[in-house]
Amino acid sequence: MTVTTNDAAPPSTNDLLTAVLFGPNFRQEHGFWRRLLTTEPFRRPGGGTPDERLALSYHRLRILNDALDSGARLAADPRALSALHEWLGPVDPALTTVAGIHYNLFLGSLLDHDADTRRDLSDFLALRRVGTFLCTEVAHGNDAAAIETTATYDRERDGFVLHTPHAGAQKFMPNTSPAGGPKSGVVAARLLADGADHGVFLFLTPLTDAHRALPGVRVRRLPARMGSPVDHCLTSFDRCFVPRDALLAGQQGRIGDDGRFHSEVPNRRRRFLASIGRVTPGKLSMSACAVGSARVTLAIAVRYAGHRMISGSRAARRIPVYAHRTHHGPLAGAMATVYAMSLLHRRALDGWESASGADRDEAERLVAVAKGWITWQAREVIVECRERCGAQGLLENNGMTELVTGIEGAITAEGDNLAVHAKAAAEMLFSATDRGAAEQDGPGDLDDPAFLGRLFAAVEDLWFARARARMSAAPPGDPLGRWNAASSAALRGVEAYACRQADEGYAEAVAALPEGDARDRLAELRRLFALRWIVRNSGDLLASGRLTADQVTLLPDAVEGATVVVAAHTPALVATFALPERLMSDWPIAGPRYADVYDDPEGPWHRSRRSGIRGRRSGIRGRAADFRQPVCGSRRRPLREKVAALGTRGVLLAYWGTTSVLSRWFEKPQVSVDESVRRKA
């Protein structure tokens, strides 16, 4: 008789909660990016001019690209694109920006169009040419459907003439300079043929060589923006000719061999939306970037709060600043919010990937709403954590200032948050809601998670009902006036919708966990998240009969109790973010010996040492004597020199050498060598 035993240990609390944050396939979907950012070329550099930092970001892009089996597979996989932004966003926002543009907006657009045509992508897959995306214009941002750059079909030459008619039609903010190497772009322009305007389409257009813009293209650098340096430019066209196959064609339209325009989509706005379909995966990527940045900032702040010792109530006693409720309370609230952000992001990503044609609009709306809510919440979390770190959080070497400014870019990218939420509000304003009789009942028990969940839905319904009432009361015959009357309440309804979706993500995750510590921790986080939201809306809930006066009175104490419970576990919950220790060591205040960063080898406290060791380096990364040198790579040579000396092949060998063969067996490859690239269904 053969007896089989299973000696595998059950997953730990940390493992279970990490799976809640990243999904059940954490190793397959995130392991590659998690390890990549700990390799030497991606370690955090110190100092450098903006141009040097930009050059480093493009150099890292090439290292990243060489580490992939295929950039086309990455471009075709929204889940992999999200993982890229989630891990690299907090480490190098500029790299994340140019990588997202190249793989998602540029390569993704090429792959999504011309399904029946095999376009040669080899230059872009090998990064002999970097891809960029030119859509918005100086005078057209959120109303990109009204852009004025033209692409006029020339029958004689069988191609298109791109032209910028005036200053307001210049392409605004694409990364089109020669920095990083030769560039091509997909350019959004109005297709004019036979005297008719057929709407906005995309055109593949070479823009620069290694040194300058190509004939017919004009590129001018914009002033430096806040945050990480990216080569944002103004770009215009002076009768720039591209061949007919430059048009990214599809069902929305094409120019046939007869020189005539053909389209299966009669509506010009729908043609435009089909052309820029890559904006939705871009929104998912922005959400992922915000989630990753918030996690890193919170992890740094919590660790610093445990290391920063201050005077206690007794003069001889020293306690960590985290011991104070005024300090750990906001961080506990941030932990509940970061988990909510993560769960909403996963919910939107899963819904987008699985949505059928009938559910596509709703899934896309959730992606848009999630992007706005998550990036706004990330800004609040990052600013709160920066403040909890005091003056240390203002120093660039501690990593927070770059993330504070970087999140502003995510709030505006792929559709400004307010405009995105306003569009969702208009769509949801008259949507029917039928939540069942149980949700119309009166007050329940504040200790009942299901009752707290129903309050999320009640707040959403209240705000949309208020918006409808305001619109009905506005004078007829004035659509803008009616929308203005309803818009502020409708936007609150969209916010409530996002919070309800996050709470439902919490509820599903709690129910999926086995009984034990992990489930308890997640339920505690959900309760704190819910109570903080309910306190904010307690007046409306009281007026509508959903809460009693006694419950409203007890709510502050309930929030305080939930905060105490979550704060006790917040330092341990940081470990569930799965941030590699080698990554955390790049931010001095994340370590217990952060004060040693400011040691001065020439300080008077070293005079008692023998002169032979004066000035010796202490071996701590980021020392005061080394402030202006990179904190990664060789102490004698800057990172860019060391990488250049190794060459791309050497860097890749070093990277793969740090990874065990066994761990790679469990990871999903970026693409198999014999897999053909197909447009994602």
Secondary structure, DSSP 8 states (H G I E B T S, - for coil): ------------HHHHHHHHHH-TTHHHHHHHHHHHTTSGGGS------HHHHHHHHHHHHHHHHHHSS-HHHHHT-HHHHHHHHHHHTTT-HHHHHHHHIIIIIIIHHHHHS-TTS----HHHHTTSSEEEEE--BTTBSTTGGG---EEEEETTTTEEEEE--SGGGSEES---SSTTS-EEEEEEEEEEETTEEEEEEEEEEEEE-SSSB-TTEEEEE----SSS----EEEEESSEEEEGGGB--BTTBEE-TTS-EE-S---HHHHHHHHTTTHHHHHHHHHHHHHHHHHHHHHHHHHHHHH-EEE-SSTT-EEEGGGSHHHHHHHHHHHHHHHHHHHHHHHHHHHHHH--TTTHHHHHHHHHHHHHHHHHHHHHHHHHHHHHTGGGGGSGGGSHHHHHHHHHHHHHTTS-HHHHHHHHHHHHTT------GGGG-----TT-HHHHHHHHHHHHHHHHHHHHHHHHHS-TT-HHHHHHHHHHHHHHHHHHHHHHHHHHHHHHHHHHS-TTHHHHHHHHHHHHHHHHHHHHTHHHHHHTTSS-HHHHHHHHHHHHHHHHHHHHHHHHHGGGG---HHHHTTSGGGSTTGGGGG--TTSGGGTTS-GGGTT---S-TT-GGGTTS-SSS-SSS-HHHHHHHHHHHHHHHHHHHTS-HHHHHTS--S--TT-------
